[in-house]
Amino acid sequence: MAGYLLDQSSTVQCQHGGQAQAMVSNPRVKVSGQQTVLQPSPWTVSGCPFMTGNVNTPCVTAQWSSATQRVKSNSQPLLYKDSQATCVPNGTGVNIIQTQTRMKGT
């Protein structure tokens, strides 16, 4: 399935509404002047309000488990709209809210 590639300006949130940002971008492939992101790099999550009982257990990072199969940069798969990630430490997923709309990958 094809989907738009994620880049530095993509809006990604944990399932609780915290903002996720790429720790490392990919300077070799740009879309509309923005660097794309590769699967192996974790993302930081900030502003997650998740609580377990009375204990604050926010999402801290997100690790991607799926990415493009055919489109790669430096032998690494790129992230796209259908990519999946799991947040640490609580194991919830992320929501990809907005991506660029110029380039798709499979």
Secondary structure, DSSP 4 states (H G I P E B T S, - for coil): --EEBPBTT-EEEETTS-EEEESS-EEEEEETTEEE-BTTS-EEEE----EETTEE----EEEE----SS-EETTEEBPBTT--EEEETT--BEEEEE--SS-EE-
